[in-house]
């Protein structure tokens, strides 16, 4: 298996999202993960902060989730604002045994933008759970990371080739995940 070459991922694509049916999701951008991975977390902080500001300005819900016991440990640059939903989770799949699905459905959300730590963990498992529940998922690659380039590549591959597959990265293919980049994500 070591000699097997992973295929190159498709390029990020442009997406135009309806604010009324889209939510921005931020996961695990917290102090104790930052302490382990400062360079990788610092690299994505401005992007997530910008996406959150743009989402709030467009009237979109912003949802925060973590497995950390203390919900107050968010990095200041991306900390929740008044009115943002906070989801405490015990699993990397943020839907598992949480009220996340009910919160999103109550707001009429059909599309989720997933950001945060880590693409081969919480974002992967949450994207699978979201597509199984009928959501369309967008992952801006500059708003996530992982502890190694290998884990990032594995996460990207697994997200695109999950049970609701989108291996060619077709933009906004319903009930699958699309890889984008923050400057390619438009609201309107």
ABEGO torsion letter per residue (X at the ends): XAABBBBBBBBBBBBBBBAAABBBBBBGBBAAAAAABAAAAAAAAAAAAAAAAAAAAAGBBBBBBBABABAAABBAAABBBBGBBBBBBABABAABGBAAAAAAAAAGBABBBBBEOBAABAAAAAAAAAAAAGBBBBBBAAABBBABAAAAAAAAAAAAABABBBAAGBBGBBGBBBBBBAAABBBX
